[in-house]
Structure formats: C-alpha cells, structure tokens
Amino acid sequence: MSQQQPTPPETSSTAGYNVGRLRTVALGAAVGLVLNVALTGAALKLGLGFAAAALPAALCLGAGGPGRRRGTTPGHGGFAGLVAFFAAASGGAALIYPTLYLLGGETHPPLAAAACVLGGLIAVAVTKPRLLRPAETPISPGSAQETTTNWPGAPVSGRNKLFMIFVGAALSLLISWFTVAGSLGWAGFGSLGLKGLTDKQWDLGIWLRVPDSVCLVLAISPLAVGFGFLAGGRGLIVLAGGVLGGLVVTPLMYVAGWTPLEAVRELYNRCSDLKLYEEMPWYAEEPPDFVVHHDQAPDPQALELFACHLYGRVTDVEVNRRLVWVRTPGDRPASLELIEDCPIFGPDGSLLTVEQLKRGDAVRAYIEVWPRVNVRGTLASWCRAKVTGPIGMGMLAGGALIAVLSGLPPVWRASRSRSIPSFGAGGGRWLSIAAPGAALVVFFLVIRIARPGEPWRSALMAVAGTAWLWAALTIARPAIARAEADGIGGLALPTGIALVGLTILLLVGGGPGATAAVLLATAVCVAAAQTDATMPVVQTNGAEWPAGRWVLAVGSAVGPAVSLLVVLLVAAWNAYELDKPFGEGAPSPAPQAQAAEAIMAVAQGQDRAFGRHVAGAVLGALLSLSGWPALGAVLGVSLVLPFGLSLALGLGALCRVGCDAIPGRHWTQRHGVPLAVGLLIGEPLLVMLLALLTVFV
Amino acid sequence: MKRIVPMMLGAGAILGTIAAADLSVVAVASPADLAGLTLEAAVNHPQTNETLAVRGQLVTAGLAERIAAANVRYAWTREWTWSRWSWRWGFVAAVGLLALGAFISQRAALGSGTVGGRRGEMGGTAGFPRTLFSLAQSGFFW
C-alpha cells in the first residue's frame, strides 16, 4: 500500500508537490473514485453523506507518519487528502440533479456534466490559494478524525485494511445480487420461501405479529448497514426518525382514522374473510372464472367490486351456497376473454398461456394474491407519500437553510476584517476575473440550451447563478472541519445552498426556466460540496501534498463527472427494474431531489401540501438551532426514507456502538470501519454494473 | 441540563410531527384517489405486482365509479379549523418546546464555552441564537 513518504514543508507554489510519484497518484485517484461511487450511491439511496474527507481519514490509508503535526488531523494528510479530492463531489451531483427525473422532462446529461465539471473546477480554483497555508485545525470530538488520532495504532498496515474492504465489498456484492436477481429472472432471496422474506425486504411484522397498521420491515441493504456503522451514534437519530414516522405517526393516523385506508379497509372488510384456495382440485374439473369460498353469506356488492378488480368487466356475480360465480360479457370464461386484452402473469412472474389459463393457473395466481391483501405496506407508503414525506422534506429544507445561515457569521466577520480572499487571491489575480467570468459564460450557455427564448431572462439567471455561486463558495469555505463535526449531516450545507439557489433562480427565471435552474443549482451544489469537503484537507494539509496541483484540478473535474455518471446509471437501472428512476417507491428515493421538487412546486404556486411542508420546515429549523446544525436535515431525511432502510441503517449504528463497547475502539478501527466501507462500496458497484449491462447489452 | 434538553427536543419532534401529520389531513377525497389506493392494496403482493398493475390500469376508471357508488363514508376528510380541539394546538406546543430547548442548549453551550459541540472554538459552527448573536456583534444589522 501507499505508505508514501511525507514531503517536507514547502512554501513556494510548486516545489512542494511530488508529481513524479505516479503510483501514489493513480492509487489515490482509484480509491477516491471508488469512494465517490459509494458515496454517490449512498446519497441517492439514503439522502445522507459523509464529508468526503472523513471517509479516507477514517480509513487512515497510509496517513500519519512523521510529517503529521501534533493535534492536527492525520487523515487529512497526503494520500487521504488526495483521495478526498476525487471523492469530494459525490454529494453534489446526487442531490439536485435527480430533480429533473422527478419533473419528468428532458434531463440534459451533457449539460449537467458540463455544469458539474465547472462546479468542481471553480471549487479547486478557490481552494488553491489556501493550499500553502497549513492551519492547526482543532479536532472535533466524536468525529472520525478524533477517533483516528486517539488510536495509538495509526498508521496501520494498509494491506490489512484493504483486505477488510475487499471482504466487505464481496459480501455486499453477494447480498445485493440476491436482492436484484429476481428482476433478472434468477433466484433471489424471495425464493428461499422464508415467511415474510421477499427479494428486497424482510417483513418482521409477520413474525412478531404486530398489527397491520405497523409496517415493521427490514430492507436488505448492505449499503445502509455499512453507512450506519460508519455513522456511529448519530446514525441512531435516523433510526429514531424512522421509528417516529413508521411506528408512531403512521399507526396513530390509522387508529385515529386520519387516513383514507380506513375507508379502503372498510371496503375490504366485507370480503376480507374469503377463504380462497381451500378447494384447489376443483379447478381441474371445470375451469371457472374464479371462485371464492365464504363462511358466511358474502356481500354481493363487495364481491362485485372484488371481481371488478380481477376482471374489469363483470356482468353477474352469483352466490351459490358457499361458492361465488362471476360472469363476464359474452358469457365466456373470463380468463379467455382477458388474454386478448392484456397479459396475465403467473405467481412466478412468467406470462401465462391460454392452456395454462384453461387449467386454472391464472386463477391460482389471483387466489394467491388475494389472501395477502392487507393495509400494511399500503398504509406505510401512503403515509410516506402524503404525510410524513412532505413533513420530512420540509424539515430537510428548513434544517438545510439553518445550516447555510449558521455559516454566515464567520463570513461576515472575515469579510469585515478582509481576511477572506475573493476568487484567486494569493494564487494569481487573474483567477478572480476568470473564474466568475467562465461561470457566467457557461451558465448563460447552459440556460440558452436548456431553455430557448427570452435572452434577457437567461442572462439574468446566469448573473444570479454566478452571484449565488460566489456567495455559496464564500459560505462553504470557512466551514473548516464543520463537515467532520457534522458527521452524517455532511450534506446539509450543500443541500441548503442548492435549495436556496434553486429558489432564487426560479424566482428570476420563472416557471419555464425550471430545467435550467436545476442544472445551475447542480453546478452550485457541486462547487459547494467540493469546497466544503476539501477545505479541511487543504487547511490542515498544506505541505504534505503528494502530487501537483494539476492532480487536484483533474480530481475536482473527474470526481463530479463520475458522480454524475453514477446518477445516470442508477437512474437507468431503477427505470429498468421498477420503471421509476427516482422518487417515492424507487430503490433509490433521492430525498433531496424530492425536497427540491416539492419546493419548486410550492414556488411555482402549485399548492401541494403546503401546510405540511411549512410545518416541517418550522420543526426542522428549530431542531437545527439546538446546537447541531444538521439535526433537522437528518431527521427530515429519516422521515422521507422507507422504514426498512432506516432500520437497516440503525442496525449498523447499533453494531458500531456495540463494537466500540465490547471488542473496543481499536477493533472497530482495525476491522469494523474498513469492513463497513466495503459494504458501502459493493451495492452501488453492482447497480452500476447491472445498469451498464442493461444499457449496452 | 444534558438530559433535559435532548428530552425536550425529542418530545418536541414527536409531538410536532404528529401534529403536522394532523395538519395534513385536509386532503380532498376523490374517488380516483381511493381507487388508486384500493388497487395499491390489492397489488401489495410483490411478486405479482406487474400482473395487477397492468390490470389496474384497465380497471381504475370503472372502479372509481363503483367505489363512489359503494357509498363508503370517508371519515378522513376533515375540516381545518383552529377552533376545534386538535393536534394543531399540539403543534404550537411542540414549536414552543423546541424553541425553548434550542434556547437552553445555546445558553448552556455559551456558558460552558462549548459551541456546536466543540470546546474552545467560538467562531465556527454555532446554532442560530449564536449566529444571531455573532451577526449582531459584527454589526450585520446596523
């Protein structure tokens, strides 16, 4: 592994960088890009992210050594810093860009790529002047750095850690494969036949016999478990939010009769005690349309509704003692009628032939469906879509706004004392003109391509976007080491910056400029995420840099591009698997993009659940005022996430707490953290691989 | 203090979320919504999702009318009024609880020299009262 030698401190602009150590650079880039993929996948799936600097620091790959100053963060040095530059933008592209998928219009991948690369490059232009001014940043208690620093074993054998990462990644790949295998026609977890176990989740409620209104499921997601382990104690907040949404609010709403499911349940109750396939051999003799076996006299109206579900058109429902017969138009067997209208699938998802229908296979298929009808999953998804989701999105936005606001005072203080340079100060004055100038030009082009018409409005949007970009970088830049202090809330600040920018751009550009506004907000978000995540590296590292500035520039350009590629591939895979790229119900719900879409709808006057969003925003803002600026955003995300994912993440966090207590923190650092990083990596890699296969094969 | 503040915040978050959920129970019940939900309930079985989803598209239109005709009472469409005793007052209480918790935690942080969870650093990430305080100190408002 790259136990690179620390370079002696340098003060000139070029002498400190060892561009010749190609092996180190290549390895750092590779590790950074893999982490980038993992973190982008996590941001899409969980809406949470670490600051990119925290992960390599926690891994402590090749960090430490004699060059490290006492009290500084070892992980920020050399190799880990290089990794961070390649992984930093992972949050940026994944937060806002999926909004375009949710809006349902054109997604403009090339323009988005241009915007992302520009954002990354501007970020590196801003961080560059700070490169040679190492600062003694105090270490945040509870952060990854603190753990790493207090761990006497550092630096450790990178080989051991890499081995653990590979083990974790292999495990994650294997588990993830069985969650998606079903949709590719292979045997997945669901074919194990375990009660309540499907390909993607495990319904624990069936085992624990909880009421129907409680949706106690565990998502099978190694990514979430690994993420929770890395998050540690703060991951428990996500679990608490999930419990609040899934196990408290949802059942309460059901019991209190606040949901329409109450009405649906009432409807279903009329035929809920249908005992269906008790007389199975009956089909072989005479294939009917369908038959239900009822203990009591069934309600004909309810049965008609039920039959209508299955057959669409029903002319007659006949109750004959304990058997119910349904006739369809033309008095032909319904199954034969239906085969002309639409395909019918059997229990295993395969298309049924006419012969099979005659044998009654389709009837069996339907009959197997019916007894499982319950409110459980439906209630949970309804509540998430209509109630807890909007509240959570409001919390996310409110909390993110506070994260931005709490970045203001240092900016204000510093700008009064003139200690914060503008673009390029100390690194060549030309940058102060070139960087915003380039942004202005690119923004204008992006807007013109994304939305033809009204050049003055495009120009206005470009100016507003550039101004907000500058403001965002100024806010993100002094946030030194805050990302570490925030732990899993590392995405709160970029989210807030992007959401505020989106609102400004929408107000300037109006409704038709929505696509362009999202693209510009993506660029701003990438720049903010890159700056926010790499500033600690730059601030604490300075002299120990293993490579030249060009490597940083390349990293800051390639990182966002790769991150965007991950977003595109995940969208392609989700669309292939479930016909839904992002949003509620998709395997990767992209909570931030949902919040952005909701804000756009509210800003454009489409009053959708206005009260819920505002109430959530108030709660999120107040929670964020309590000392941890990301609390509102993290709790909001946990309300938007399906309960299964929150539970998986919470289990990971509990594992971490347990491991810290019993085998000890040394064990956690040596084995647990690399294993968790491996778990984090495997799932997105598999999805990318499958997406590539579905796109190109 | 260390115990009281998290308890206040937790209680405020729980109460506030439940109350906000009640705030949202003003959705308009349309037969189409209900038909969609009914179908969703029917297609809950994951392995046959596709089957019934395809069927659902065919059925929805007719089903909506049938459900409307079934004359099910929708107890969940309720009026939004402040006069009614409800969780809306709970929301007000939750907001008060959270604000008080935030205020106390900021006071405690300022008193102990720990701001935003970090000791000895006054400039970095403070909560909002701290932010306001800093802004006021730096002359932002005047």
Boltz contact constraints between the chains, C-beta under 6 A:
constraints:
  - contact:
      token1: [A, 138]
      token2: [B, 121]
      max_distance: 6.0
  - contact:
      token1: [A, 140]
      token2: [B, 118]
      max_distance: 6.0
  - contact:
      token1: [A, 198]
      token2: [B, 46]
      max_distance: 6.0
  - contact:
      token1: [A, 244]
      token2: [B, 14]
      max_distance: 6.0
  - contact:
      token1: [A, 244]
      token2: [B, 17]
      max_distance: 6.0
  - contact:
      token1: [A, 249]
      token2: [B, 17]
      max_distance: 6.0
  - contact:
      token1: [A, 249]
      token2: [B, 18]
      max_distance: 6.0
  - contact:
      token1: [A, 249]
      token2: [B, 21]
      max_distance: 6.0
  - contact:
      token1: [A, 253]
      token2: [B, 21]
      max_distance: 6.0
  - contact:
      token1: [A, 257]
      token2: [B, 75]
      max_distance: 6.0
  - contact:
      token1: [A, 258]
      token2: [B, 25]
      max_distance: 6.0
  - contact:
      token1: [A, 258]
      token2: [B, 76]
      max_distance: 6.0
  - contact:
      token1: [A, 259]
      token2: [B, 76]
      max_distance: 6.0
  - contact:
      token1: [A, 260]
      token2: [B, 34]
      max_distance: 6.0
  - contact:
      token1: [A, 260]
      token2: [B, 37]
      max_distance: 6.0
  - contact:
      token1: [A, 260]
      token2: [B, 76]
      max_distance: 6.0
  - contact:
      token1: [A, 263]
      token2: [B, 72]
      max_distance: 6.0
  - contact:
      token1: [A, 263]
      token2: [B, 74]
      max_distance: 6.0
  - contact:
      token1: [A, 264]
      token2: [B, 37]
      max_distance: 6.0
  - contact:
      token1: [A, 264]
      token2: [B, 38]
      max_distance: 6.0
  - contact:
      token1: [A, 264]
      token2: [B, 41]
      max_distance: 6.0
  - contact:
      token1: [A, 266]
      token2: [B, 72]
      max_distance: 6.0
  - contact:
      token1: [A, 267]
      token2: [B, 72]
      max_distance: 6.0
  - contact:
      token1: [A, 305]
      token2: [B, 66]
      max_distance: 6.0
  - contact:
      token1: [A, 308]
      token2: [B, 63]
      max_distance: 6.0
  - contact:
      token1: [A, 309]
      token2: [B, 42]
      max_distance: 6.0
  - contact:
      token1: [A, 312]
      token2: [B, 58]
      max_distance: 6.0
  - contact:
      token1: [A, 312]
      token2: [B, 59]
      max_distance: 6.0
  - contact:
      token1: [A, 342]
      token2: [B, 54]
      max_distance: 6.0
  - contact:
      token1: [A, 345]
      token2: [B, 50]
      max_distance: 6.0
  - contact:
      token1: [A, 345]
      token2: [B, 51]
      max_distance: 6.0
  - contact:
      token1: [A, 369]
      token2: [B, 45]
      max_distance: 6.0
  - contact:
      token1: [A, 369]
      token2: [B, 48]
      max_distance: 6.0
  - contact:
      token1: [A, 372]
      token2: [B, 45]
      max_distance: 6.0
  - contact:
      token1: [A, 373]
      token2: [B, 41]
      max_distance: 6.0
  - contact:
      token1: [A, 373]
      token2: [B, 42]
      max_distance: 6.0
  - contact:
      token1: [A, 377]
      token2: [B, 44]
      max_distance: 6.0
  - contact:
      token1: [A, 378]
      token2: [B, 40]
      max_distance: 6.0
  - contact:
      token1: [A, 378]
      token2: [B, 41]
      max_distance: 6.0
  - contact:
      token1: [A, 378]
      token2: [B, 44]
      max_distance: 6.0
  - contact:
      token1: [A, 387]
      token2: [B, 21]
      max_distance: 6.0
  - contact:
      token1: [A, 387]
      token2: [B, 24]
      max_distance: 6.0
  - contact:
      token1: [A, 391]
      token2: [B, 20]
      max_distance: 6.0
  - contact:
      token1: [A, 402]
      token2: [B, 128]
      max_distance: 6.0
  - contact:
      token1: [A, 405]
      token2: [B, 131]
      max_distance: 6.0
  - contact:
      token1: [A, 406]
      token2: [B, 125]
      max_distance: 6.0
  - contact:
      token1: [A, 406]
      token2: [B, 131]
      max_distance: 6.0
  - contact:
      token1: [A, 409]
      token2: [B, 131]
      max_distance: 6.0
  - contact:
      token1: [A, 409]
      token2: [B, 134]
      max_distance: 6.0
  - contact:
      token1: [A, 409]
      token2: [B, 135]
      max_distance: 6.0
  - contact:
      token1: [A, 410]
      token2: [B, 123]
      max_distance: 6.0
  - contact:
      token1: [A, 412]
      token2: [B, 138]
      max_distance: 6.0
  - contact:
      token1: [A, 412]
      token2: [B, 140]
      max_distance: 6.0
  - contact:
      token1: [A, 413]
      token2: [B, 138]
      max_distance: 6.0
  - contact:
      token1: [A, 482]
      token2: [B, 125]
      max_distance: 6.0
  - contact:
      token1: [A, 611]
      token2: [B, 23]
      max_distance: 6.0
  - contact:
      token1: [A, 612]
      token2: [B, 24]
      max_distance: 6.0
  - contact:
      token1: [A, 615]
      token2: [B, 20]
      max_distance: 6.0
  - contact:
      token1: [A, 615]
      token2: [B, 23]
      max_distance: 6.0
  - contact:
      token1: [A, 619]
      token2: [B, 16]
      max_distance: 6.0
  - contact:
      token1: [A, 622]
      token2: [B, 98]
      max_distance: 6.0
  - contact:
      token1: [A, 622]
      token2: [B, 99]
      max_distance: 6.0
  - contact:
      token1: [A, 622]
      token2: [B, 102]
      max_distance: 6.0
  - contact:
      token1: [A, 625]
      token2: [B, 102]
      max_distance: 6.0
  - contact:
      token1: [A, 625]
      token2: [B, 127]
      max_distance: 6.0
  - contact:
      token1: [A, 625]
      token2: [B, 128]
      max_distance: 6.0
  - contact:
      token1: [A, 626]
      token2: [B, 9]
      max_distance: 6.0
  - contact:
      token1: [A, 626]
      token2: [B, 101]
      max_distance: 6.0
  - contact:
      token1: [A, 626]
      token2: [B, 102]
      max_distance: 6.0
  - contact:
      token1: [A, 626]
      token2: [B, 105]
      max_distance: 6.0
  - contact:
      token1: [A, 627]
      token2: [B, 105]
      max_distance: 6.0
  - contact:
      token1: [A, 627]
      token2: [B, 109]
      max_distance: 6.0
  - contact:
      token1: [A, 627]
      token2: [B, 116]
      max_distance: 6.0
  - contact:
      token1: [A, 627]
      token2: [B, 127]
      max_distance: 6.0
  - contact:
      token1: [A, 629]
      token2: [B, 125]
      max_distance: 6.0
